[in-house]
Amino acid sequence: MKILVVGGTGTLGSALVSLLRKEHEVIAVGRSTGDYQVDIESKDSIKKMFEDIGPVDGIISTAGDGKMAPFQIQSDEDLDLAINSKLRGQIDLIRYGIHSVKENGFIIVTTGTASHTYMPGASSITMANVGLEGYIRAINVEQFNGVRVNAVSPFFIKETVEMMGFDVPNAVPAADTASVYKMVMDSDVSGIIADVNEYLNRG
């Protein structure tokens, strides 16, 4: 299959690209590096990407930014980042990308543990994740061309928290997290939010 991985040059995205390239043709998309570059906060940049790349069997996004800060001191720019990148950016990848995905293909986006585990400083990220998860569930009452649309909700990525100097017990390695995306990709489900820890514990 031909698979587009947006965010494919980051820690998680790179692990996912490495895993999928064992069996598929993968286009790794980054903000400034990779096989192709895109700004997911720009709908024009997203549209151009799909025009340039053409039809694909699937799209996976591990992209989307947000900033940690106490809610009472967050700036407009902090809120805009979570809304325009983590939320709207990934929604636009679905809205425009679904027309480039072949019949019975798939789209997977990324939310995160902040959608259900509330942490100091993570309010804007929680807002974006909850909104994206609601969007995924809602659009699945409107099936289009047989395309499966799902989200994966990772726990903290081990390599990332170590790089930032945080101590997070049970943080999950990027390679293990990537395996959950593949499980969802290979399944026939649609409209789910796949919690990484739950999926890994099944096996």
C-alpha positions as CSV (number, residue, x, y, z in Angstrom):
1,M,0.0,0.0,0.0
2,K,1.0,3.6,-0.5
3,I,0.7,5.4,2.9
4,L,1.2,9.0,3.8
5,V,2.6,9.6,7.3
6,V,2.2,13.3,8.3
7,G,4.5,13.9,11.3
8,G,6.7,11.1,9.9
9,T,10.0,12.8,10.9
10,G,9.2,13.1,14.6
11,T,10.1,10.6,17.3
12,L,6.8,8.6,17.0
13,G,6.4,9.3,13.3
14,S,9.9,8.0,12.5
15,A,9.2,4.8,14.4
16,L,6.0,4.3,12.6
17,V,7.6,5.0,9.2
18,S,10.3,2.5,10.0
19,L,7.7,-0.2,10.9
20,L,5.4,0.4,7.9
21,R,8.3,0.5,5.3
22,K,8.9,-3.2,6.0
23,E,5.7,-3.9,4.0
24,H,4.5,-0.7,2.3
25,E,5.5,2.3,0.3
26,V,5.6,5.2,2.8
27,I,5.9,8.9,2.3
28,A,7.2,10.6,5.4
29,V,5.9,14.1,5.7
30,G,7.5,16.7,8.0
31,R,7.3,20.4,8.7
32,S,10.8,21.1,7.3
33,T,12.3,17.6,6.6
34,G,11.2,14.3,5.1
35,D,10.1,13.1,1.7
36,Y,7.6,16.1,1.6
37,Q,7.0,19.1,3.7
38,V,3.6,20.5,4.9
39,D,2.3,23.1,7.3
40,I,-0.8,21.6,8.7
41,E,-1.9,25.0,10.0
42,S,-2.3,26.1,6.4
43,K,-5.2,24.5,4.4
44,D,-3.5,25.7,1.2
45,S,-0.4,23.8,2.2
46,I,-2.5,20.7,2.9
47,K,-4.4,20.9,-0.4
48,K,-1.2,21.3,-2.3
49,M,0.3,18.2,-0.6
50,F,-2.6,16.0,-1.7
51,E,-2.5,17.5,-5.2
52,D,1.2,16.8,-5.5
53,I,1.2,13.3,-4.0
54,G,-2.0,12.0,-5.6
55,P,-4.1,9.0,-4.6
56,V,-3.0,7.0,-1.5
57,D,-4.3,3.9,0.3
58,G,-4.1,5.6,3.7
59,I,-3.1,8.6,5.7
60,I,-1.7,8.6,9.2
61,S,-1.1,11.8,11.2
62,T,1.2,11.9,14.2
63,A,1.3,15.7,13.9
64,G,-0.2,18.5,15.9
65,D,1.3,20.9,18.5
66,G,0.2,22.3,21.8
67,K,1.9,24.3,24.6
68,M,1.8,23.4,28.3
69,A,1.0,26.4,30.5
70,P,-1.4,27.2,33.4
71,F,-4.8,28.2,31.9
72,Q,-4.9,31.6,33.6
73,I,-1.7,32.8,31.9
74,Q,-2.1,31.1,28.5
75,S,-1.8,33.6,25.7
76,D,-4.1,33.8,22.7
77,E,-1.2,32.4,20.7
78,D,-1.0,29.4,23.0
79,L,-4.7,28.6,22.5
80,D,-4.4,29.2,18.8
81,L,-1.6,26.7,18.5
82,A,-3.6,23.9,20.0
83,I,-6.7,24.8,18.0
84,N,-5.0,25.4,14.6
85,S,-2.5,22.6,14.8
86,K,-3.6,19.8,17.0
87,L,-7.3,20.2,16.3
88,R,-8.0,22.0,13.1
89,G,-4.8,20.9,11.3
90,Q,-5.7,17.2,11.8
91,I,-9.4,17.8,10.9
92,D,-8.3,19.5,7.7
93,L,-6.1,16.4,6.9
94,I,-9.3,14.4,7.2
95,R,-11.5,16.8,5.3
96,Y,-9.2,17.3,2.3
97,G,-7.3,14.0,2.5
98,I,-10.4,11.7,2.3
99,H,-10.8,12.7,-1.3
100,S,-7.3,11.4,-2.0
101,V,-7.7,8.1,-0.2
102,K,-8.7,5.2,-2.4
103,E,-12.0,3.3,-1.8
104,N,-12.0,1.3,1.5
105,G,-8.8,3.0,2.6
106,F,-8.1,4.5,6.0
107,I,-7.2,7.7,7.9
108,I,-5.7,7.7,11.4
109,V,-5.1,10.8,13.4
110,T,-3.5,11.3,16.9
111,T,-5.1,12.5,20.1
112,G,-3.5,11.7,23.4
113,T,-3.8,10.9,27.1
114,A,-4.8,14.5,28.0
115,S,-8.2,13.9,26.6
116,H,-9.1,11.8,29.6
117,T,-6.4,12.4,32.2
118,Y,-6.4,16.0,33.3
119,M,-3.0,17.5,34.1
120,P,-1.9,20.9,35.3
121,G,-1.0,23.1,32.3
122,A,-2.6,20.8,29.7
123,S,-6.0,22.5,29.3
124,S,-5.6,23.6,25.7
125,I,-4.2,20.3,24.7
126,T,-7.1,18.5,26.4
127,M,-9.5,20.9,24.6
128,A,-8.0,20.0,21.2
129,N,-7.9,16.2,21.9
130,V,-11.5,16.0,23.2
131,G,-12.7,18.1,20.2
132,L,-10.8,15.8,17.7
133,E,-12.1,12.6,19.3
134,G,-15.7,14.0,19.2
135,Y,-15.2,14.8,15.5
136,I,-14.0,11.3,14.7
137,R,-17.0,9.7,16.4
138,A,-19.4,12.2,14.7
139,I,-18.2,11.8,11.2
140,N,-18.5,8.0,11.3
141,V,-22.3,8.3,11.0
142,E,-21.5,9.7,7.5
143,Q,-19.5,6.9,5.8
144,F,-17.7,8.2,2.7
145,N,-16.3,5.8,0.1
146,G,-15.7,3.1,2.6
147,V,-12.8,5.0,4.2
148,R,-12.2,4.0,7.8
149,V,-11.5,7.1,10.0
150,N,-10.0,6.4,13.5
151,A,-7.7,8.0,16.1
152,V,-4.9,6.6,18.2
153,S,-4.5,8.0,21.7
154,P,-0.8,7.5,22.8
155,F,0.4,7.5,26.3
156,F,3.7,9.4,27.0
157,I,6.4,8.4,24.6
158,K,9.4,7.1,26.5
159,E,12.1,8.7,24.2
160,T,10.4,12.1,24.3
161,V,10.0,12.3,28.1
162,E,13.6,11.1,28.6
163,M,14.8,13.8,26.2
164,M,12.8,16.4,28.2
165,G,14.2,15.2,31.5
166,F,10.8,14.1,32.9
167,D,10.2,11.0,35.0
168,V,7.1,9.3,33.8
169,P,6.6,5.8,35.0
170,N,5.4,3.3,32.4
171,A,6.1,5.7,29.5
172,V,5.7,3.7,26.2
173,P,8.6,3.3,23.7
174,A,7.9,4.9,20.3
175,A,8.2,1.5,18.5
176,D,5.5,-0.1,20.8
177,T,3.2,2.9,20.2
178,A,3.8,2.6,16.5
179,S,2.6,-1.0,16.6
180,V,-0.8,0.2,17.8
181,Y,-1.2,2.4,14.7
182,K,-0.5,-0.7,12.6
183,M,-3.1,-2.7,14.5
184,V,-5.7,-0.1,13.8
185,M,-4.6,0.2,10.2
186,D,-4.9,-3.5,9.6
187,S,-8.3,-3.8,11.3
188,D,-11.7,-3.2,9.7
189,V,-12.9,-0.8,12.5
190,S,-14.0,2.8,12.1
191,G,-14.9,5.5,14.5
192,I,-12.8,4.4,17.4
193,I,-10.2,6.1,19.7
194,A,-7.6,3.4,20.2
195,D,-5.9,3.8,23.6
196,V,-2.3,2.6,23.3
197,N,-2.1,1.0,26.7
198,E,-5.3,-0.9,26.3
199,Y,-4.3,-2.2,22.9
200,L,-0.8,-3.3,24.1
201,N,-2.3,-5.0,27.1
202,R,-4.5,-7.1,24.9
203,G,-1.5,-9.0,23.6
